[in-house]
Amino acid sequence: MGRYLVTLFLACLYCMPSMVRAAETEEQAAGTRLFGTFAPKPDVWSEYAIFDKDTGRRTVMHMSIVGIEQDSYWYEVEKREDTGASIIKMLVKGDPIYPENIQRLIIKSGPGPAQEMSGDFALMERQEAGRVFEQQSGVLARATVNLKSVMTGEGTATVPAGTFDVSLYEIIDPSGMVYARYKFSQAIRPFGIVSSDTDTKTTVLVGHGTGARSLITEEPIMITQPPGMERRGIIIQIPGMGTGYEPKQ
């Protein structure tokens, strides 16, 4: 059976290399968190500048908690760069690292309409959406073995957002090879990251606070199935696809 039509939105939104899913171990694919702790609180936000060491490109990522529905939180991520802005919004019941905790998924690219994924069509997007910080950090692209996060000490860190008391962590493999280092503070919501550094990217906190509001104000359009051969907004046809789900044999 051929492959289903998929969206390329999240791969583009978070600069996630195409090899990431193949490189992840079974444990990581199941949702092991490498960076921070998801600690939502109403109306909190944090914003990061992410520097690509290879290209010199600067990306801004704004993460916020923009609403509550019973025991679930609306978690929203905006990515801004020279080419424009994109937003992903998730209703989560627990840590979004676990796809089953993402109950609704809404996406918006530039001036285009907000679009909500429905049912099984959103499964792959949920799996990728839950790993926002890890995907953007650059660490998973090189992860070919089991990784774990180990606390190595405490200290202070000064970043554009201020000076914070932090815990120091390394992400390492069983041989002790370091894939990333990051600094964590419980004062920063929703994930606690103050800064992180890998071979390819450096991330620093540039702002945080309260009073977060959703950047998606319109009612989203529900997407119930792939749109066939057509290019519509962020949906892109896989070469060889026919008018239905399956590629031509």
C-alpha positions in Angstrom: 0.0 0.0 0.0 1.3 3.4 -0.9 2.1 6.3 1.4 -0.7 8.7 2.4 -0.7 12.3 1.5 0.9 14.3 4.3 1.5 18.0 5.1 5.0 19.5 5.1 3.9 22.3 7.4 5.6 21.2 10.6 8.8 20.1 9.0 9.1 23.6 7.5 7.7 25.4 10.6 10.4 24.0 12.9 13.2 23.5 10.5 13.2 19.8 11.3 15.5 17.8 9.1 13.8 15.0 7.1 16.1 12.4 8.7 14.9 13.2 12.3 12.1 10.6 12.5 14.4 7.9 11.1 17.2 8.8 13.5 15.0 8.8 16.6 15.2 5.8 18.8 12.0 3.9 19.7 12.2 5.5 23.2 12.5 9.0 21.8 9.7 8.5 19.3 7.5 7.5 22.3 8.0 10.9 23.8 11.0 11.1 26.1 11.5 14.7 27.0 15.1 15.9 26.6 14.7 19.6 27.3 12.9 21.2 30.2 9.7 20.4 32.0 6.2 21.3 30.7 4.7 23.5 33.5 1.8 25.4 32.0 0.2 28.4 33.8 -2.6 30.6 32.5 -1.4 33.5 30.3 2.4 32.9 30.6 4.7 33.3 27.7 8.4 33.0 26.8 10.3 34.0 23.7 13.6 32.7 22.3 16.1 33.8 19.7 17.6 30.8 17.9 20.8 31.2 16.0 21.9 28.7 13.3 25.7 28.4 13.4 26.0 27.1 9.9 23.9 29.7 8.1 23.8 32.6 10.5 20.0 32.7 10.3 18.1 34.1 13.3 14.7 32.7 14.2 12.3 33.9 16.9 10.1 31.4 18.7 7.3 32.6 21.0 5.7 30.0 23.2 2.6 30.8 25.3 -0.4 29.4 27.2 -3.4 31.3 25.8 -6.4 29.6 27.3 -7.9 26.8 29.5 -10.7 24.4 28.8 -11.6 22.4 31.9 -8.4 20.5 32.7 -6.7 21.2 29.3 -4.5 24.1 28.2 -4.2 25.9 24.8 -0.5 25.9 24.1 0.6 28.2 21.2 3.9 28.5 19.3 4.7 31.3 16.9 7.8 31.1 14.7 9.1 34.3 13.0 11.9 34.7 10.5 12.7 36.8 7.4 10.3 34.7 5.3 7.3 35.4 7.5 5.5 34.0 10.5 3.7 30.7 11.2 1.7 29.6 14.2 0.7 26.2 15.7 -1.9 26.0 18.5 -2.6 22.9 20.5 -5.2 22.0 23.1 -3.2 19.7 25.5 -4.1 17.6 28.4 -0.7 17.1 29.9 2.8 17.3 28.4 2.5 17.9 24.6 5.6 15.6 24.1 3.1 12.7 24.2 0.9 12.9 21.1 -2.1 11.4 22.9 -2.2 14.5 25.1 -2.8 16.8 22.1 -6.6 17.0 21.7 -6.9 19.6 19.0 -4.3 21.0 16.5 -4.7 24.3 14.6 -2.1 25.8 12.2 -1.7 29.1 10.5 0.9 30.2 7.9 1.4 33.9 7.2 -1.8 35.7 6.1 -3.5 32.3 5.2 -6.5 31.0 7.1 -6.2 29.1 10.3 -6.8 25.4 9.7 -7.6 22.6 12.1 -6.6 19.0 11.6 -9.3 16.5 12.4 -9.2 12.8 13.4 -6.4 10.5 12.2 -5.3 13.1 9.6 -3.6 14.9 12.5 -1.7 11.9 13.9 1.6 12.6 12.4 1.3 16.3 13.0 0.6 15.7 16.7 3.7 13.5 17.0 5.9 16.2 15.5 4.2 19.2 17.2 4.8 17.8 20.7 8.6 18.0 20.3 8.7 21.7 19.4 11.8 22.7 21.4 13.7 19.6 20.7 13.1 19.8 17.0 14.1 23.4 16.8 17.2 22.9 19.0 19.0 20.7 16.4 19.9 17.9 18.8 17.6 15.2 17.5 19.0 15.3 14.0 22.2 13.6 15.3 20.6 11.3 17.8 21.3 7.8 16.8 21.4 6.3 20.2 19.4 6.6 23.5 19.9 10.1 25.0 19.3 11.3 28.5 19.3 14.6 30.3 21.7 14.8 33.3 22.0 17.6 35.8 25.6 18.7 36.2 25.4 21.6 38.6 23.9 24.9 39.4 24.7 28.5 38.7 23.5 31.8 37.2 22.8 32.7 33.6 22.5 36.2 32.1 20.6 36.3 28.8 18.7 39.2 27.1 15.6 38.4 29.3 17.6 38.9 32.5 19.7 37.0 35.0 18.4 33.8 36.5 19.4 31.1 39.0 19.7 28.0 36.9 20.3 24.3 36.9 22.8 23.1 34.4 22.1 20.0 32.2 23.8 18.0 29.5 22.1 15.7 27.0 24.4 12.7 26.6 24.5 9.2 25.1 25.5 6.0 27.0 29.2 6.6 26.1 29.1 10.1 27.7 29.2 12.0 24.4 27.5 15.4 24.9 24.9 16.3 22.3 23.6 19.5 24.0 23.9 21.7 27.1 21.1 23.7 28.5 20.2 25.9 31.5 16.9 25.5 33.3 14.9 27.8 35.6 11.5 27.0 37.2 10.8 30.7 37.0 10.4 30.5 33.2 7.1 29.1 31.9 6.0 27.0 30.1 9.2 24.9 29.7 11.9 26.5 31.9 14.6 26.8 29.3 16.9 29.8 29.7 19.5 28.8 27.1 20.7 25.8 25.1 23.6 25.1 22.9 24.4 22.3 20.4 26.9 21.9 17.6 24.5 23.6 15.1 22.3 26.0 17.1 22.3 28.3 20.1 19.0 29.3 21.8 18.6 32.1 24.3 15.6 33.5 26.2 14.9 37.1 25.1 11.7 37.7 27.0 9.1 36.2 29.3 6.0 37.3 31.2 2.3 37.1 31.6 -0.7 38.4 29.7 -0.4 36.0 26.8 -3.1 36.2 24.1 -3.7 33.9 21.1 -2.5 35.2 17.8 -5.2 33.1 16.0 -8.4 35.1 16.3 -10.5 33.7 13.5 -12.5 30.5 13.5 -10.3 27.8 11.9 -11.3 25.9 8.8 -11.6 22.2 9.5 -9.5 19.9 7.3 -11.1 16.4 7.3 -9.0 14.9 4.5 -6.1 15.7 2.2 -7.0 18.0 -0.7 -5.9 15.7 -3.5 -3.8 17.0 -6.3 -4.2 20.7 -5.5 -1.9 22.9 -3.6 -3.8 24.7 -0.9 -2.0 26.9 1.6 0.5 24.7 3.4 -0.6 21.4 1.9 1.7 20.0 -0.7 1.1 17.0 -3.0 3.6 14.2 -2.9 4.9 13.5 -6.4 3.0 10.6 -8.0 -0.2 11.1 -6.1 -3.5 10.6 -7.8 -6.8 12.2 -6.9 -7.2 10.0 -3.8 -4.9 9.1 -1.0 -2.7 6.6 -2.8 0.1 7.2 -5.3 -0.3 5.7 -8.7 1.2 2.2 -9.0 
